[in-house]
Amino acid sequence: MSCVRLMFVFAAASLVSPIVFGNLDDWRQSLETLKSRLDAKGPPIVSRTHVPYVTITLGPVQVHDLDDANQILKLGFFVTLVWTDNSLKWNPSDYSGIDRVELAVQELWTPTVILANKASGDGPLQTSMPVTLTYDGRLFWQNAMTVSVLCKTDLRKYPFDSQICPMLFSSGVGYKITLKPEITIGGDGLNLQTNGEWETVNITSAKTTYAETESYELATFYIHLSRKYLFHVLNLVFPMCLQSVLNSFVFLLPASSGEKMGFVMTVFVSNALFLSLIHNSTPSTSDSVSNLSMYLVMVQIQGFLAIAATILVQNVHHRRQNVQDSGDPQGCRQVKVTPQDNTDCVPSGQGTRDADTVTTRKVPLDRMLDCIFFVCFMCFGIGSLLALVYA
């Protein structure tokens, strides 16, 4: 039975294979005939006033790096140019159902499009990818690019900042074309791969016409980026918050302990050492001062004021100690209190009642200053932190 089935399969294959290979030969012959008929070396211009429309589509974007100091954005993206040439249309039924062909870039005219704000290099967009031509005369030129563009950054809210970087595509010299920007969001969304520092929030487009000596089209894509601030919070903001709190805690130590100056100087030196370690982690630009830089400066000022306040408290404490050692203690005083409710009960002829003597102890001035400075420095540190986050 198995032999009969095997013979049946071979017989069916012998009947089908001539048809398949026959159709394949016809398809190849039709493709060669179609390519020989197509002449796409000239621009799709039907009259002297006609300007071809070229749709430039930006696909998913992968941000590689944004250099804050040099203000250069490096990214990779897909770009597709689409234009129509009515002279290249055909009927698929006349060519074995062929509805699209691939042509080499050297075999046809391609629009000259340049990236105007490219940071390095020049010249139009180039690729070795073939151009796809469909039966209705539309041509698709797809390219995957990695470029560096100029991006003016605003770092005032660093590290909680967002940036908008433009990509300016314009028509080059030669035949005039009209650019129409479009955005394609595929299955991967806006990102091809998540960047560790930047998140691509959105991509928008705009079309502008400039008229100087002659008008030309400019298609602009805006890359909306948001910085991921978790690294900066854990490695910069949080340690500086601890430094700010320690500057306030020095006033919880009693002046008699003799450790106040040593504690505050240790905190100040550790703060200076930490700033030298994080120097490369902060953006080195003077175009705009970031909130984080201002916060670091405020913590330094707080440390300096803490040293000055500690010196003042220590001075007051030692002056009080010197007065006590000289035999004139002023840490306590005696107050005579005469109860008023007993004066009316004193019989005539008797002397007034002996006054009750009550002893009260006054809070030392240095401890009062410690309490005042502690509250002031804590408010200073909290205010600086809130200004960093919400300014």
Backbone hydrogen bonds, N-H to C=O, Kabsch-Sander energy under -0.5 kcal/mol:
donor,donor_aa,acceptor,acceptor_aa,energy
5,R,1,M,-2.0
6,L,2,S,-2.2
7,M,3,C,-2.3
8,F,4,V,-1.9
9,V,5,R,-2.0
10,F,6,L,-2.1
11,A,7,M,-1.9
12,A,8,F,-2.1
13,A,9,V,-2.3
14,S,10,F,-2.0
15,L,11,A,-1.2
16,V,12,A,-1.9
17,S,13,A,-2.6
19,I,16,V,-0.6
20,V,16,V,-2.2
21,F,17,S,-2.7
22,G,18,P,-1.9
23,N,19,I,-2.6
24,L,20,V,-2.3
25,D,21,F,-2.2
26,D,22,G,-2.2
27,W,23,N,-2.5
28,R,24,L,-2.4
29,Q,25,D,-2.5
30,S,26,D,-2.6
31,L,27,W,-2.3
32,E,28,R,-2.3
33,T,29,Q,-2.2
34,L,30,S,-2.6
35,K,31,L,-2.5
36,S,32,E,-2.0
37,R,33,T,-1.3
38,L,34,L,-1.6
40,A,107,E,-0.5
45,I,43,P,-2.2
46,V,44,P,-0.5
50,H,47,S,-0.7
54,V,178,T,-3.1
55,T,82,V,-3.0
56,I,54,V,-0.6
56,I,180,K,-1.8
57,T,55,T,-0.6
57,T,80,T,-2.9
58,L,182,E,-2.2
59,G,57,T,-0.5
59,G,78,F,-3.2
61,V,190,L,-3.4
62,Q,76,G,-3.3
63,V,61,V,-0.5
64,H,62,Q,-0.5
64,H,74,K,-2.4
65,D,74,K,-1.9
67,D,72,I,-2.8
68,D,66,L,-0.9
71,Q,67,D,-1.5
72,I,67,D,-1.2
73,L,149,V,-3.0
74,K,65,D,-3.1
74,K,72,I,-0.5
75,L,73,L,-0.5
75,L,147,V,-2.3
76,G,62,Q,-2.9
77,F,145,M,-2.3
78,F,60,P,-1.0
79,V,143,N,-2.8
80,T,57,T,-2.3
81,L,141,W,-2.7
82,V,55,T,-2.2
83,W,139,L,-1.6
85,D,137,G,-3.0
88,L,85,D,-1.8
89,K,86,N,-1.1
90,W,135,Y,-1.9
94,D,91,N,-1.7
95,Y,92,P,-1.2
96,S,93,S,-0.5
97,G,92,P,-2.3
98,I,92,P,-0.6
98,I,95,Y,-1.8
101,V,133,L,-2.5
103,L,131,V,-3.0
107,E,104,A,-1.5
108,L,105,V,-1.1
109,W,40,A,-3.8
113,V,111,P,-0.8
114,I,170,S,-2.8
115,L,123,G,-0.5
116,A,114,I,-0.8
116,A,168,L,-3.0
117,N,168,L,-0.5
118,K,115,L,-1.2
119,A,148,S,-3.8
120,S,148,S,-0.7
125,L,113,V,-3.1
131,V,103,L,-3.0
132,T,140,F,-2.5
133,L,101,V,-3.2
133,L,131,V,-0.5
134,T,138,R,-2.4
135,Y,99,D,-2.1
137,G,134,T,-1.9
139,L,83,W,-3.2
140,F,132,T,-2.7
141,W,81,L,-2.8
141,W,139,L,-0.5
142,Q,140,F,-0.6
143,N,79,V,-2.3
145,M,77,F,-2.8
145,M,143,N,-0.5
147,V,75,L,-2.2
149,V,73,L,-2.8
150,L,117,N,-2.4
151,C,71,Q,-2.2
153,T,151,C,-0.6
155,L,153,T,-0.6
158,Y,155,L,-1.2
160,F,157,K,-2.7
163,Q,225,L,-2.1
165,C,223,I,-2.5
167,M,221,F,-2.3
169,F,167,M,-0.7
169,F,219,A,-3.1
170,S,114,I,-2.4
171,S,217,E,-1.1
172,G,112,T,-2.4
178,T,52,P,-2.7
179,L,177,I,-0.6
180,K,54,V,-2.2
182,E,56,I,-2.2
184,T,58,L,-2.6
186,G,184,T,-0.6
186,G,189,G,-0.8
189,G,186,G,-1.5
191,N,188,D,-0.7
192,L,61,V,-0.9
195,N,198,W,-0.7
199,E,226,S,-2.3
201,V,199,E,-0.9
201,V,224,H,-2.4
202,N,224,H,-1.1
204,T,222,Y,-2.0
206,A,220,T,-2.2
208,T,218,L,-2.8
210,Y,208,T,-0.5
210,Y,216,Y,-2.3
212,E,214,E,-1.0
216,Y,210,Y,-2.2
218,L,208,T,-2.4
219,A,169,F,-3.1
220,T,206,A,-2.9
220,T,218,L,-0.6
221,F,167,M,-2.2
222,Y,204,T,-3.4
223,I,165,C,-3.2
223,I,221,F,-0.6
224,H,202,N,-2.8
224,H,222,Y,-0.7
225,L,163,Q,-3.4
225,L,223,I,-0.7
226,S,199,E,-2.1
227,R,161,D,-2.0
228,K,197,E,-3.0
229,Y,227,R,-0.8
233,V,229,Y,-2.3
234,L,230,L,-2.3
235,N,231,F,-2.2
236,L,232,H,-2.0
237,V,232,H,-2.0
238,F,233,V,-2.9
240,M,236,L,-1.5
241,C,237,V,-2.0
242,L,238,F,-1.8
243,Q,239,P,-1.9
244,S,240,M,-2.1
245,V,241,C,-2.2
246,L,242,L,-2.3
247,N,243,Q,-1.6
248,S,244,S,-0.9
248,S,245,V,-0.6
249,F,245,V,-1.9
250,V,246,L,-0.8
251,F,248,S,-1.6
252,L,249,F,-1.7
253,L,250,V,-0.9
257,S,254,P,-1.5
258,G,255,A,-1.0
263,F,259,E,-2.2
264,V,260,K,-2.4
265,M,261,M,-2.1
266,T,262,G,-1.7
267,V,263,F,-2.1
268,F,264,V,-1.9
269,V,265,M,-2.5
270,S,266,T,-2.3
271,N,267,V,-2.0
272,A,268,F,-2.0
273,L,269,V,-2.4
274,F,270,S,-2.2
275,L,271,N,-2.0
276,S,272,A,-1.5
277,L,273,L,-1.3
278,I,274,F,-1.8
279,H,276,S,-0.5
281,S,278,I,-1.0
282,T,278,I,-0.7
282,T,279,H,-0.7
285,T,283,P,-1.2
291,N,156,R,-1.6
292,L,158,Y,-1.2
294,M,290,S,-1.8
295,Y,291,N,-2.2
296,L,292,L,-2.3
297,V,293,S,-2.0
298,M,294,M,-2.3
299,V,295,Y,-2.1
300,Q,296,L,-1.8
301,I,297,V,-2.5
302,Q,298,M,-2.5
303,G,299,V,-2.2
304,F,300,Q,-2.2
305,L,301,I,-2.7
306,A,302,Q,-2.1
307,I,303,G,-1.7
308,A,304,F,-2.0
309,A,305,L,-2.8
310,T,306,A,-2.3
311,I,307,I,-2.2
312,L,308,A,-1.9
313,V,309,A,-2.4
314,Q,310,T,-2.6
315,N,311,I,-2.2
316,V,312,L,-2.3
317,H,313,V,-2.4
318,H,314,Q,-2.5
319,R,315,N,-2.1
320,R,316,V,-2.0
321,Q,317,H,-2.1
322,N,318,H,-2.2
323,V,319,R,-2.0
324,Q,320,R,-2.2
325,D,321,Q,-2.4
326,S,322,N,-1.2
327,G,324,Q,-1.3
328,D,323,V,-1.4
333,R,360,T,-1.4
335,V,358,V,-1.8
337,V,335,V,-0.5
337,V,356,D,-2.5
342,N,339,P,-0.6
343,T,340,Q,-0.7
345,C,342,N,-0.5
346,V,343,T,-0.8
350,Q,347,P,-1.5
356,D,337,V,-1.2
358,V,335,V,-2.1
358,V,356,D,-0.6
360,T,333,R,-1.2
360,T,358,V,-0.5
362,K,331,G,-1.1
368,M,364,P,-1.7
369,L,365,L,-2.3
370,D,366,D,-1.9
371,C,367,R,-2.1
372,I,368,M,-2.1
373,F,369,L,-2.9
374,F,370,D,-2.3
375,V,371,C,-1.9
376,C,372,I,-2.3
377,F,373,F,-2.8
378,M,374,F,-2.1
379,C,375,V,-2.2
380,F,376,C,-2.1
381,G,377,F,-2.4
382,I,378,M,-2.4
383,G,379,C,-2.5
384,S,380,F,-2.0
385,L,381,G,-2.0
386,L,382,I,-2.4
387,A,383,G,-2.1
388,L,384,S,-1.7
389,V,385,L,-1.9
390,Y,386,L,-2.8
391,A,387,A,-1.5
